[in-house]
Amino acid sequence: MKKISALLILSISARLRVPALPILALIGFTFAGVGLAACSSDDGTSANTSAQHQTLNVVATTVQITALTKQVAGDKIQLTGIIPPGADAHEFEPTSGDLQAIERADLILRHGIGLDDWIDDTLKAGDHAEIVTVTEGVALRTAEEDGKTVDDPHVWHDPANDKIMVDNVAAALDKLDSTNKSTYDANAFAYKAQLDDTREQVQAIINTIPPANRKLVTNHDALSYFANAFGLQVVGAVIPSVSTEAEPSAQDTAALLDVIRREQVKAIFAESSINPKLATTLANDAGVRIIDDLYGDSLGEPGSGADTVDGMLLANARKIADALK
């Protein structure tokens, strides 16, 4: 559209005997309206598609799901992780800030398998959100506790399970944010390839342990998936449960001490998120090493190298191999 010159405006002003400024304002207003109309499509929708796309608010319940979601989504979403690094997931209780994040969420990615049951009481705060159980499709291992069979929630210690979880995260994001589907799918594909590479690296590390020494005693029963994936044997746990909330009896402790001596176990592995006092006492009684910084229920702090799932797997493998070699 051609610009109207200042001389023409002044000429019109002189003929009408009115100040030039109101005429400038009137013409500017008219052209602004024409400009707005020109920027709209025929059906009245805005041509600015970036303004139409709202960033997805996503809540991940556990630190592992938060880490996997970061790999898939990158910076395309607003992500809030509820359980932070270093926290014991079995004893976690959400804060008021967590409840507010859940209330704002468009998508809640939960773990299930008894590890984040606390969210069932808080979902009413975010009843508009899509809820996806990220462990759906994972083949669960079981354990016996108090005469009952329970599902083991520590599925992230097997890279094959992590790949299933990555696919579930990508599918959930694709559904609610199709604009960025290609990014989510490409990131998921790349991270699954990285998990395959991590599996090979971990196996190579474990293979350096003499076969007779590939026996694990842990603070609680958290490494069954890892042992099954990489050819280790879990011979006992200080807390004989998949949950840290259980308490061992004196009889349980005495029986485990006998197992450690009979099986010639080289070390006891305690998790960084759990008080290692009981495990340390047992290790001293058995005359074996205590490794008290394994990542069982959590990941490492940012910058630790174990703040991703693949990094955690490698860190654990190195610590286990160093102690058992």
N, C-alpha and C positions, 0 to 999 in steps of 0.2 A: 504494500500500500504506500502511495507517494506521500512524503511529508509536506505539510502546508508551511510555506515560508513565513518568517516573522513579518516581512513587508506586507504580505497579503493580509495578515491578521491586523496590522496597524491600519491598513486601508479600510478594512471593514469597520474597525473601531471608529475611525474618523467620520465615515458616512453615517453611522448610527448614533454618533455622539455619545458613546459609552466607553468606559475604560477598557483597555485591551486585556487586562488580567482575567476578568470573568469569562471573556470569550475563550481564552487559552484553557481555562479550567473546564469549560463546557465541552470544548473539542476533545480535550484529553480524556474526559470521562466517557464520551461517546466512543472514542477509538479503543479505550480499555475494554468496553463492553463487547465491541466487535472482535477484539483480540481474544477474549475469553471464549466467545462462541467459536472462533476458528480453532481453538485448542481442544475443543470437544469433538467426540465422534458423533456420527449421525444418531446413535441410540442414546446419547446423553451421558455416556460413561467417560471417565477421565482417561486421557491418553497417557497419563503418567502411571505406568503399571507398577513402578517401584513404590509409589505411595500407597497403592492398593494392597501390596503384599505386607502382611504383618508378621513380625518375627515370632516364631513359635516359642512359647514358654514350656519348658520341659523340666520335670522333676525326676531324678533317679534316686532310688532309696538307698542303695549300697555304694560303697566306694568303688567296687569293681564295675558295677553298671555305669557309674559316672565316667570312669576311665574309658570303657568301651564306647560309650556314647560320644565322648570327645573325639575319638578316632574316626567315628562314622560321620559326625555332624560338622566337625571343625567349628567355624565361627558363624554358621548359618542359623543357629538357634540361641535362645537364652537358656542356659543350663544351670540348674541348681542341684547339687548333690547333698543329700540329707546326712548320711553317716559319713563323717570325715575320716581322713587317714589316721591310723593309730587307734581308732576307737574299737571297742569290743562289740561287734554287731549283735551278739546274743543278749547283751544287757543294755542296749541303747534305748533311750527314751527321747522322743522328739521335743524340741523347744517350741515356744510360741512363734518364733521366726520361721521354723520349719512348717508350722501349720499355715502361716500366711503364704508361704511359697506354694504349698499344696493347693490352697484356695485359688491362687492365680494361675495354676497350671492348665495348659491345654492338653498335655500328655503326661501321664505318670508311668514311668518304667520301674516295675517292681521285681524283686527277686523271687518271692514266694518260698516254698519249701520250709516254712516255719521261721525264716530268718528275719522277716520284716512284718510279722503279724500285727505289730503295733499300728501299722497304717490302716488296718481295717476299721479302727475306732476313729480315725481322722479323715477317712475318705468322704464323709458327709460334708467336710469343709470344701472339698473340691469335687462336688458331685457332677459338675459339667465336664470334667476332664475325661479323656480317653485313657483307659487303664490297660496296660499290657504287661503280662508276666513274661519276662525276658528268658527265663529258663524253660519255657514251653518247648517240648521236643527232646530235651536232654534225657538220656537213659540214666536213671538215678541208682546209686548204690544205697544199700540199706545197712543198718546196724541194729544190734539187739541192746535194748536198754530196759531194765526192770521187767524183763520177761515180755517186752513188746518190741515189735519191729518198727523202726522209724526210718524215714528218709534222710540221707546225708545231704546237707545243703551246700557243701563246699565244692561245688561243681567246677569253679573257675580254675582249679589246679590241674585240669586236663585241657590242653589247647583245642582238642576236638570239640569240647563243650563250649569253649569260648567262641569258636567259629559259628556254632548254632546261635549263640546269644547275639553275636554281631549281625547275623541275618535277621533276627527278630527285631533288633533295634532299627535296622535299615528299613524293614517293611513297615514298622510303625511310623517312622518319619516320612516315608514315601506316601503313606496314606493321607497324612494330615498336611503335608507340605509338598505337593507334587511339583511345584515350581523348581525346587532344588533336588528332585529325584535323581537326576544324573550324577550330581555331586555325591549324594549319599551312597548310591550304588557303587560308584568308582572308589570311594574311600573304603567301603566295606570290602570290596574285592582286594584292594591293596593291603588292608590290615589282615585279612585272612591269609594272604600269601606270607606276610610277616610272621604270623603265628605258626605257619608250617615251617618256616626257617627256624623259629625259636624252638619248636619241637626237636628238630635235628640237633641244634646246639645243646639243648638240655640233655638229650640222650647221649651225646658224645661225652659230656661232663660226667654223667652217672656211670658210663662205661669205664671210667678210670678207677672206680671203686672195686676192689677185689670182690668177686661174687659172694664169698662167705661173710663179707661185712655189710652187705646191702640190707640191713635190718634197722627199722626205725622204731624208736619210742618217742612219743610226742607228749606235750603238755595236756592236750585233749585230742580227741579223734578227728583231726582236721585234714590229714594228708592221705586219706585212702584213695582218692582219685589220682593224686600225683603218683603214689606208689604203684597203682595198677597201670598207669600210662607208661611208666618208665622202668618197670622191672625191679621195684623195691618191695620189701615185705614189712608191713606194720605189725610188730609183735606185741605192742601194748601201748597204753596211754596212762599218764599220771591221773588224769580225770577220765575215767572210762565211759566217755559220752561224746556225742557229736556237739553237745552244748557245753559251754563253760559254766553254766549255772548249776551243774551237778556237783556233788561233793563225794570224794572217794572215802571209803571206810578204811579202818586200820587193816582189815582183812584184804581189801583190794590192794593197798600199798605193799603189804607183805608179799602178796602173790606176785605183784609186778617186780619186786626186788628179786625174787627167785627166778623169774623169767629172764631178767637182764643178765644175771650171773650164768644161768644155764645156756642161754643163746650167745653169750659173750658179746653182748651189744657194746659198741664203742662209745656211744654218746646218747644223751637225752636232748631233744629239741623242744625248746619252749618258744612261744610266740611273743613277738614284740608288744602285742596289745594286751597281754595277760601277765599278771603278777607271777614271776617265776619262782617264788619262795619255796613252794612245795617241791617243784621239779628239781631245784638246786639241792635241797636237802636229800632227796632220793639219789641224785647223782653222786653226792658226797658219800652217802652210805654204800653205794654200789662201787665207788672208786672209778667212775667214768666221767667223761667230759660233759659239761653243760653248755649248750648253745642257746642263748636266751633272746636272740633277735631274729628269729625266723618269721616270715610273713604267713600267718595261718588264716586269720579272719580279716586281715586288712592289707593295705598297700603301704608303700613308703611315703614319706612327706615329699612335696614337690622338690625336684632337684636331687633326690636321693638315688635316682637310677632305678628304683623299684616303685615308682609312682604310676607306672603303666602295668597292665597285666603281663605283657611279655617280659618287661623288666623285672617284675616280681618273680616270675618263674625262673629266670636265669639267676637272680640273686639267691633264691632258695637252693637251686641246684649246686651252686658254687659252695655255699655254706655246708650243705649236706656232704658233698664230696670231700671237702677239706677235713671235715670231722671224722669221716668213716675210712679214709684212706690210710 
